């Protein structure tokens, strides 16, 4: 399992590296969204789904993590997903935070906490990437 996690993380990093190398003139929503979706789904270890809602993609990832959970009723899974830890953060929020960190690091970007919180969909993610200058660079 650990090997699979590392492999999928490296695949996601390679996709993000491809985005980072794209000339700025070629970066637009149409070129970024499929690559970002592929990277996100790869990192979450899920097949590319029709939804663009990041929370739904993360919940799907959580369901697929444990084969036994896949057999549980949706209400039980939802209670597990929404359960808070001692820091008052849910598993969904924790996974979104780690996903955001990976994307920021690999693309050389930095978002404020408020900007990161506003990213709820792949369209939001595209917008955040497009309006951000790589760290250490300016337009």
C-alpha positions as a LaTeX table, in Angstrom:
\begin{tabular}{lrrr}
\hline
Residue & $x$ (\AA) & $y$ (\AA) & $z$ (\AA) \\
\hline
Unk1 & 0.00 & 0.00 & 0.00 \\
Unk2 & 2.81 & 2.40 & 0.87 \\
Unk3 & 4.43 & 1.76 & $-2.50$ \\
Unk4 & 1.16 & 2.53 & $-4.26$ \\
Unk5 & 0.77 & 5.80 & $-2.32$ \\
Unk6 & 4.30 & 6.84 & $-3.25$ \\
Unk7 & 3.77 & 5.85 & $-6.88$ \\
Unk8 & 0.52 & 7.85 & $-7.17$ \\
Unk9 & 2.08 & 10.84 & $-5.42$ \\
Unk10 & 4.99 & 10.77 & $-7.86$ \\
Unk11 & 2.57 & 10.55 & $-10.79$ \\
Unk12 & 0.65 & 13.57 & $-9.46$ \\
Unk13 & 3.94 & 15.47 & $-9.00$ \\
Unk14 & 4.94 & 14.68 & $-12.59$ \\
Unk15 & 1.64 & 16.10 & $-13.88$ \\
Unk16 & 2.06 & 19.23 & $-11.74$ \\
Unk17 & 5.64 & 19.58 & $-12.99$ \\
Unk18 & 4.27 & 19.49 & $-16.54$ \\
Unk19 & 1.91 & 22.35 & $-15.61$ \\
Unk20 & 4.72 & 24.32 & $-14.01$ \\
Unk21 & 6.84 & 24.03 & $-17.16$ \\
Unk22 & 4.02 & 25.28 & $-19.41$ \\
Unk23 & 4.67 & 28.72 & $-20.88$ \\
Unk24 & 2.47 & 31.30 & $-19.17$ \\
Unk25 & 0.93 & 32.16 & $-22.55$ \\
Unk26 & $-0.41$ & 28.58 & $-22.84$ \\
Unk27 & $-1.93$ & 28.45 & $-19.36$ \\
Unk28 & $-5.68$ & 28.85 & $-19.47$ \\
Unk29 & $-8.68$ & 27.09 & $-17.98$ \\
Unk30 & $-9.01$ & 24.71 & $-20.94$ \\
Unk31 & $-5.39$ & 23.57 & $-20.76$ \\
Unk32 & $-5.11$ & 23.47 & $-16.95$ \\
Unk33 & $-8.35$ & 21.89 & $-15.82$ \\
Unk34 & $-7.83$ & 18.40 & $-17.32$ \\
Unk35 & $-4.26$ & 18.27 & $-16.02$ \\
Unk36 & $-5.24$ & 19.50 & $-12.55$ \\
Unk37 & $-8.11$ & 17.01 & $-12.40$ \\
Unk38 & $-5.77$ & 14.21 & $-13.42$ \\
Unk39 & $-3.23$ & 15.25 & $-10.76$ \\
Unk40 & $-5.88$ & 15.59 & $-8.04$ \\
Unk41 & $-7.48$ & 12.23 & $-8.83$ \\
Unk42 & $-4.07$ & 10.60 & $-9.08$ \\
Unk43 & $-3.02$ & 11.94 & $-5.67$ \\
Unk44 & $-6.35$ & 10.89 & $-4.16$ \\
Unk45 & $-5.92$ & 7.47 & $-5.77$ \\
Unk46 & $-9.32$ & 7.52 & $-7.45$ \\
Unk47 & $-10.41$ & 7.24 & $-11.07$ \\
Unk48 & $-11.23$ & 10.50 & $-12.77$ \\
Unk49 & $-14.84$ & 11.15 & $-11.82$ \\
Unk50 & $-17.41$ & 13.32 & $-13.53$ \\
Unk51 & $-17.64$ & 15.66 & $-10.54$ \\
Unk52 & $-15.47$ & 18.75 & $-10.22$ \\
Unk53 & $-16.31$ & 19.18 & $-6.53$ \\
Unk54 & $-13.11$ & 18.67 & $-4.57$ \\
Unk55 & $-14.93$ & 17.64 & $-1.38$ \\
Unk56 & $-16.82$ & 14.93 & $-3.26$ \\
Unk57 & $-13.57$ & 13.68 & $-4.80$ \\
Unk58 & $-11.97$ & 13.54 & $-1.35$ \\
Unk59 & $-14.97$ & 11.67 & 0.10 \\
Unk60 & $-14.72$ & 9.18 & $-2.77$ \\
Unk61 & $-11.04$ & 8.77 & $-1.93$ \\
Unk62 & $-11.83$ & 8.13 & 1.73 \\
Unk63 & $-14.45$ & 5.52 & 0.78 \\
Unk64 & $-11.98$ & 3.73 & $-1.47$ \\
Unk65 & $-9.17$ & 3.78 & 1.11 \\
Unk66 & $-10.68$ & 1.01 & 3.14 \\
Unk67 & $-12.40$ & $-1.76$ & 1.20 \\
Unk68 & $-14.53$ & $-2.58$ & 4.25 \\
Unk69 & $-15.87$ & 0.99 & 4.32 \\
Unk70 & $-17.14$ & 0.62 & 0.76 \\
Unk71 & $-19.72$ & $-1.86$ & 2.06 \\
Unk72 & $-21.01$ & 0.47 & 4.79 \\
Unk73 & $-24.15$ & 2.55 & 4.32 \\
Unk74 & $-23.56$ & 6.12 & 3.15 \\
Unk75 & $-24.78$ & 7.53 & 6.51 \\
Unk76 & $-22.09$ & 5.60 & 8.40 \\
Unk77 & $-19.39$ & 6.67 & 5.96 \\
Unk78 & $-20.59$ & 10.27 & 6.16 \\
Unk79 & $-20.34$ & 10.22 & 9.97 \\
Unk80 & $-16.75$ & 8.93 & 9.69 \\
Unk81 & $-15.89$ & 11.60 & 7.13 \\
Unk82 & $-17.37$ & 14.42 & 9.19 \\
Unk83 & $-15.88$ & 13.27 & 12.50 \\
Unk84 & $-13.52$ & 15.87 & 13.96 \\
Unk85 & $-10.17$ & 15.26 & 15.56 \\
Unk86 & $-8.70$ & 17.06 & 18.57 \\
Unk87 & $-7.82$ & 20.01 & 16.33 \\
Unk88 & $-11.47$ & 20.34 & 15.26 \\
Unk89 & $-10.67$ & 19.46 & 11.66 \\
Unk90 & $-12.42$ & 16.76 & 9.67 \\
Unk91 & $-10.71$ & 14.10 & 7.62 \\
Unk92 & $-11.96$ & 15.86 & 4.46 \\
Unk93 & $-10.38$ & 19.13 & 5.58 \\
Unk94 & $-7.12$ & 17.39 & 6.44 \\
Unk95 & $-6.93$ & 15.72 & 3.01 \\
Unk96 & $-7.83$ & 18.98 & 1.24 \\
Unk97 & $-5.10$ & 20.81 & 3.16 \\
Unk98 & $-2.47$ & 18.22 & 2.23 \\
Unk99 & $-3.64$ & 18.28 & $-1.40$ \\
Unk100 & $-3.42$ & 22.08 & $-1.44$ \\
Unk101 & 0.10 & 21.99 & 0.03 \\
Unk102 & 1.23 & 19.52 & $-2.63$ \\
Unk103 & $-0.18$ & 21.64 & $-5.45$ \\
Unk104 & 1.33 & 24.84 & $-4.04$ \\
Unk105 & 4.74 & 23.25 & $-3.56$ \\
Unk106 & 4.91 & 21.55 & $-6.94$ \\
Unk107 & 3.66 & 24.60 & $-8.85$ \\
Unk108 & 5.80 & 27.01 & $-6.83$ \\
Unk109 & 2.77 & 28.96 & $-5.64$ \\
Unk110 & 1.58 & 30.28 & $-2.32$ \\
Unk111 & $-2.01$ & 30.96 & $-1.38$ \\
Unk112 & $-3.22$ & 32.66 & 1.77 \\
Unk113 & $-5.40$ & 30.58 & 4.06 \\
Unk114 & $-8.43$ & 32.53 & 2.84 \\
Unk115 & $-7.57$ & 31.82 & $-0.81$ \\
Unk116 & $-7.06$ & 28.11 & $-0.12$ \\
Unk117 & $-10.36$ & 27.85 & 1.77 \\
Unk118 & $-12.19$ & 29.31 & $-1.24$ \\
Unk119 & $-11.03$ & 26.46 & $-3.48$ \\
Unk120 & $-14.06$ & 24.16 & $-3.57$ \\
Unk121 & $-14.02$ & 22.93 & $-7.17$ \\
Unk122 & $-11.59$ & 22.24 & $-9.97$ \\
Unk123 & $-12.74$ & 25.49 & $-11.59$ \\
Unk124 & $-11.79$ & 27.33 & $-8.37$ \\
Unk125 & $-8.44$ & 25.55 & $-8.39$ \\
Unk126 & $-7.83$ & 26.61 & $-12.01$ \\
Unk127 & $-8.67$ & 30.21 & $-11.15$ \\
Unk128 & $-6.34$ & 30.16 & $-8.14$ \\
Unk129 & $-3.48$ & 28.76 & $-10.24$ \\
Unk130 & $-4.06$ & 31.25 & $-13.06$ \\
Unk131 & $-4.12$ & 34.32 & $-10.81$ \\
Unk132 & $-1.06$ & 33.28 & $-8.77$ \\
Unk133 & 2.49 & 34.18 & $-9.63$ \\
Unk134 & 5.07 & 31.52 & $-8.85$ \\
Unk135 & 6.89 & 32.27 & $-5.60$ \\
Unk136 & 9.86 & 34.48 & $-6.29$ \\
Unk137 & 8.54 & 35.61 & $-9.66$ \\
Unk138 & 6.38 & 38.53 & $-10.66$ \\
Unk139 & 4.55 & 39.56 & $-13.77$ \\
\hline
\end{tabular}
